[in-house]
Amino acid sequence: MKVGVIGAGAWGTALGLVSARGGADVLLWSYDGEYKHFDGVVMPDNLRVTTDAAELRNMDVWLIVTPSAYFRGTLRNIRDFYNGQPVIICTKGAESSTGQFMSEILQSELPECVDFGVLSGPQFAGEVAQGVPTGSNIAGTDTAIEAAHIALNKLYLVDSHDVIGTELCGVGKNATSLISGYNSVAVSGENERALLFTRAWDEIVAIGVASGAETETFLGLCGLGDLFLSATSPTSRNFSGGAAIARGEAPQGTVEGIYALCGLIERANVLGIDVPVLKEMKTKLKI
């Protein structure tokens, strides 16, 4: 299989490595030719980096792994080279200005794509690059799910057709991890931290149910699994970013939780869902 990975940050490069180790010929597209270098990890011969988006036309499947803030713009830059491949969305996030999830943006910007899926689960890119075992939910059409199993055969994948629920879990855990990190510094004790954490996640589940998500999705790898990993560990950029903001420091790197929190509130407003904790935390985080 020929796999096109669109986005060469830490997660995109890690997924490219996974796919290459599974036997695929991988093309890693990067707008500037750069990619994430992991200590001690050698790029395999069957993984190649390119800046030429036209090369994506001949891939059997696309994995889109750009930050959520650039997802729409990236699609617009590469859509002329789309050739009917299944698309696997590997970006966790919501567009802050519209509240739209990545699958909704995909359908808007690439309406000819009928086979797409969403990959979401508990992973730190550095461990994935090192070959540490990990798993994800893959939600989408049967064709997209099959393509994901071939392209990412080194991952433990659990199938689902709940695309919105799977995306909502990824968006929600980013926001909750940001909140958890902030409260690890800002609140007076563990009890208050647990209270705000639980109430925030309750509000996110309510948004999911109102959006048509299945409640059991929130108990899977993309839900509890990812939440446990990201909302309890300083290794998470969202957790550490929230903690940095609480200390009056600038967060390091791309902190998806900032966009996620804004997007969730926007979506809640559209749905008429009351989310007082999310709104209060946005004010406290000054975003």
Legacy VTK file of the C-alpha trace (Angstrom):
# vtk DataFile Version 3.0
C-alpha trace
ASCII
DATASET POLYDATA
POINTS 287 float
0.000 0.000 0.000
1.115 3.559 -0.752
0.310 5.847 2.169
0.321 9.628 1.963
0.788 11.329 5.335
-0.157 14.999 5.190
1.586 16.885 7.951
5.062 16.187 9.302
4.878 17.334 12.891
5.434 14.920 15.750
2.209 12.962 15.263
2.388 12.897 11.476
5.984 11.694 11.504
5.175 9.081 14.162
2.275 7.704 12.109
4.489 7.689 9.033
6.991 5.571 10.933
4.249 3.180 12.091
2.958 2.765 8.562
6.430 2.227 7.116
7.252 -0.385 9.769
4.072 -2.173 8.755
5.341 -2.525 5.195
3.721 0.433 3.425
5.520 2.810 1.086
5.064 6.132 2.866
5.133 9.628 1.422
5.323 12.246 4.173
4.185 15.632 2.872
5.561 18.723 4.553
5.098 22.256 3.279
8.737 23.127 4.071
10.425 19.731 3.748
10.982 19.462 7.492
9.776 16.681 9.772
10.012 15.713 13.426
13.292 14.077 14.435
12.989 11.609 17.301
16.093 10.725 19.312
17.442 7.312 18.375
14.873 6.727 15.622
16.178 6.161 12.104
13.889 6.996 9.198
13.299 3.790 7.202
14.068 3.572 3.480
10.377 3.144 2.626
9.495 6.564 4.109
10.158 9.596 1.942
9.554 13.298 2.632
8.295 15.653 -0.085
7.106 19.242 -0.503
5.349 18.436 -3.783
1.645 17.947 -3.012
1.058 16.637 -6.543
2.766 13.389 -5.478
-0.189 12.696 -3.178
-2.357 11.962 -6.215
-0.948 8.435 -6.553
-1.334 7.382 -2.914
-3.780 4.616 -1.949
-4.874 6.352 1.259
-4.362 9.750 2.855
-3.681 10.297 6.555
-4.281 13.962 7.372
-2.310 14.971 10.452
-2.138 18.779 10.391
-2.995 20.967 13.415
-6.693 21.795 13.579
-6.040 25.515 13.038
-4.535 24.721 9.611
-6.784 21.825 8.616
-9.107 23.791 6.322
-6.256 25.692 4.692
-4.272 22.516 4.094
-7.270 20.840 2.453
-7.659 23.785 0.119
-3.991 23.522 -0.841
-4.094 19.796 -1.648
-7.643 19.118 -2.863
-6.669 19.480 -6.541
-4.591 16.328 -6.079
-7.318 14.222 -4.495
-7.966 11.087 -6.527
-10.731 9.242 -4.684
-8.592 7.721 -1.924
-10.014 6.929 1.521
-9.048 9.702 3.926
-8.175 9.040 7.573
-8.417 12.135 9.753
-5.756 11.953 12.462
-6.202 15.519 13.726
-7.984 15.956 17.052
-9.684 19.303 17.229
-12.450 21.722 16.402
-12.267 24.912 14.387
-12.363 27.677 16.980
-14.333 30.138 14.824
-17.099 27.737 13.757
-17.025 24.819 16.212
-16.850 22.439 13.255
-15.065 19.110 13.630
-12.465 18.021 11.114
-14.838 15.579 9.391
-17.306 18.407 8.844
-14.576 20.589 7.368
-13.515 17.683 5.150
-17.049 17.260 3.825
-17.256 20.991 3.176
-13.902 21.388 1.452
-13.639 17.954 -0.208
-17.249 16.874 -0.839
-16.190 14.259 -3.403
-14.573 12.224 -0.609
-17.167 9.610 0.365
-14.881 7.237 2.273
-13.309 8.801 5.333
-12.565 7.850 8.890
-11.310 9.331 12.142
-8.406 7.931 14.160
-8.384 8.821 17.848
-6.892 7.243 20.927
-4.374 7.549 23.764
-0.982 8.189 22.201
2.070 10.304 22.868
3.893 10.700 19.557
7.340 10.080 21.024
6.362 6.666 22.376
4.655 5.715 19.109
7.791 6.676 17.195
9.821 4.450 19.514
7.493 1.503 18.827
5.772 1.424 22.223
2.428 -0.459 21.873
-0.634 1.739 21.506
-4.213 1.596 20.280
-6.956 3.758 18.807
-10.540 3.830 17.735
-11.031 4.045 13.975
-14.486 5.334 13.076
-15.794 5.759 9.548
-17.028 3.916 6.483
-16.147 0.265 6.003
-13.735 1.147 3.190
-11.934 3.718 5.320
-11.738 1.344 8.284
-10.252 -1.385 6.087
-7.682 1.051 4.665
-6.701 2.130 8.189
-6.157 -1.470 9.282
-3.800 -2.028 6.337
-1.953 1.284 6.583
-1.596 1.145 10.376
-1.367 -2.584 10.997
1.115 -2.055 13.835
-1.554 -0.300 15.918
-4.301 -1.960 17.953
-7.455 -0.617 16.300
-11.045 -0.835 17.526
-13.671 -0.254 14.816
-16.612 2.109 15.117
-19.076 3.953 12.926
-19.542 6.784 15.433
-17.495 9.445 13.665
-18.858 12.451 15.554
-18.502 10.730 18.935
-14.920 9.704 18.189
-14.051 13.239 17.120
-15.833 14.780 20.079
-13.754 12.600 22.420
-10.529 13.843 20.849
-11.631 17.468 20.959
-12.975 17.089 24.471
-9.892 15.459 25.919
-7.740 18.282 24.506
-9.891 20.885 26.248
-10.171 18.866 29.470
-6.414 18.274 29.558
-5.810 22.012 29.182
-8.249 22.667 32.029
-6.689 19.936 34.178
-3.212 21.365 33.668
-4.382 24.868 34.537
-6.124 23.660 37.677
-3.091 21.640 38.772
-1.531 25.032 39.497
-4.456 27.403 40.012
-6.922 25.668 42.360
-6.650 25.203 46.088
-6.766 21.406 46.282
-7.271 18.043 44.623
-10.971 17.968 45.494
-11.667 21.146 43.522
-9.529 19.933 40.645
-11.535 16.681 40.479
-14.825 18.599 40.691
-13.985 20.892 37.764
-12.498 18.044 35.747
-15.654 15.951 36.108
-18.053 18.817 35.423
-16.096 19.834 32.309
-16.204 16.278 30.937
-19.929 16.045 31.719
-20.507 19.155 29.603
-18.491 17.661 26.752
-20.500 14.422 26.857
-23.683 16.510 26.757
-22.436 18.254 23.611
-21.661 14.849 22.131
-25.101 13.385 22.847
-26.767 16.489 21.385
-24.579 16.070 18.288
-25.729 12.468 17.794
-22.788 10.669 19.417
-23.135 7.295 21.134
-22.488 7.490 24.874
-20.460 4.258 24.890
-17.891 5.900 22.628
-16.851 8.042 25.583
-15.865 4.851 27.462
-13.480 3.567 24.766
-9.880 4.201 23.779
-10.747 7.543 22.228
-12.666 8.562 25.354
-11.549 7.357 28.771
-8.286 5.989 27.383
-7.175 9.266 25.821
-8.560 11.313 28.709
-6.595 9.270 31.255
-3.385 9.661 29.274
-3.595 13.358 28.469
-5.373 14.896 31.448
-3.095 13.369 34.087
0.380 13.737 32.597
2.763 16.712 32.262
4.016 14.990 29.086
0.767 16.146 27.442
1.219 19.466 25.653
-2.322 20.425 26.630
-1.770 19.649 30.322
1.619 21.383 30.401
0.233 24.277 28.341
-2.582 24.839 30.828
-0.128 24.711 33.727
2.124 27.241 31.987
-0.791 29.648 31.486
-1.667 29.345 35.188
1.920 30.308 36.027
1.747 33.324 33.730
4.033 31.722 31.123
3.586 31.223 27.398
2.752 27.600 26.506
5.235 25.749 24.328
4.366 24.343 20.894
0.902 23.784 19.454
-1.653 23.532 22.262
-4.741 22.074 20.594
-6.781 22.448 23.766
-6.991 26.207 23.268
-8.699 25.815 19.890
-10.734 22.889 21.194
-12.151 24.812 24.140
-13.204 27.728 21.920
-14.692 25.347 19.345
-16.650 23.390 21.952
-18.179 26.542 23.396
-19.151 27.711 19.915
-20.766 24.334 19.202
-22.580 24.358 22.542
-24.002 27.786 21.740
-25.314 26.527 18.401
-26.885 23.474 20.067
-28.308 25.424 22.993
-26.262 23.436 25.535
-25.338 25.131 28.827
-21.595 24.786 29.499
-20.788 27.057 32.476
-17.541 25.329 33.427
-16.109 25.471 29.909
-17.026 29.151 29.624
-15.607 29.974 33.046
-12.365 28.170 32.236
-12.046 30.036 28.928
-12.272 33.299 30.875
-9.717 32.146 33.435
-7.345 30.945 30.703
-7.750 34.340 28.953
-8.245 32.774 25.514
LINES 1 288
287 0 1 2 3 4 5 6 7 8 9 10 11 12 13 14 15 16 17 18 19 20 21 22 23 24 25 26 27 28 29 30 31 32 33 34 35 36 37 38 39 40 41 42 43 44 45 46 47 48 49 50 51 52 53 54 55 56 57 58 59 60 61 62 63 64 65 66 67 68 69 70 71 72 73 74 75 76 77 78 79 80 81 82 83 84 85 86 87 88 89 90 91 92 93 94 95 96 97 98 99 100 101 102 103 104 105 106 107 108 109 110 111 112 113 114 115 116 117 118 119 120 121 122 123 124 125 126 127 128 129 130 131 132 133 134 135 136 137 138 139 140 141 142 143 144 145 146 147 148 149 150 151 152 153 154 155 156 157 158 159 160 161 162 163 164 165 166 167 168 169 170 171 172 173 174 175 176 177 178 179 180 181 182 183 184 185 186 187 188 189 190 191 192 193 194 195 196 197 198 199 200 201 202 203 204 205 206 207 208 209 210 211 212 213 214 215 216 217 218 219 220 221 222 223 224 225 226 227 228 229 230 231 232 233 234 235 236 237 238 239 240 241 242 243 244 245 246 247 248 249 250 251 252 253 254 255 256 257 258 259 260 261 262 263 264 265 266 267 268 269 270 271 272 273 274 275 276 277 278 279 280 281 282 283 284 285 286
